[in-house]
């Protein structure tokens, strides 16, 4: 679980670095989407591991 959190954080940081390097808003939007989906995915996985089901 922590490894997946680490992977999405690294991907988000890479997108931010590319956005700064190339001065493009597209990379910042991609980083925002990665952060959003990473958080939601981590939440769903944690809920699944604790209860065995995601949707009640």
SVG drawing of the C-alpha trace seen along z (x, -y; Angstrom):
<svg xmlns="http://www.w3.org/2000/svg" viewBox="-24 -28 38 37">
<polyline fill="none" stroke="black" stroke-width="0.4" points="0.0,0.0 2.8,-2.4 4.6,-1.5 1.6,-2.5 1.4,-5.8 5.1,-6.3 4.6,-5.6 1.9,-8.1 3.7,-10.8 6.9,-10.2 4.8,-10.4 3.2,-13.6 6.5,-15.2 7.9,-14.2 5.0,-15.9 5.6,-19.0 9.3,-19.1 8.5,-18.8 5.9,-21.5 8.5,-23.8 11.1,-22.8 9.0,-23.3 6.7,-26.0 3.6,-24.2 0.3,-24.2 -0.5,-20.7 2.0,-19.1 0.6,-20.8 -2.9,-19.6 -1.6,-16.1 0.1,-16.3 -3.2,-17.4 -5.1,-14.5 -2.4,-12.0 -2.7,-13.4 -6.5,-13.2 -6.7,-9.7 -3.8,-8.5 -5.6,-9.7 -8.9,-8.1 -7.2,-4.9 -5.3,-4.7 -8.6,-5.4 -10.4,-2.7 -7.6,-0.1 -7.4,-0.8 -11.1,-0.5 -11.0,2.8 -8.2,4.2 -10.0,3.3 -13.5,4.4 -13.3,6.6 -15.6,4.4 -15.3,1.0 -18.9,0.0 -21.3,0.8"/>
</svg>
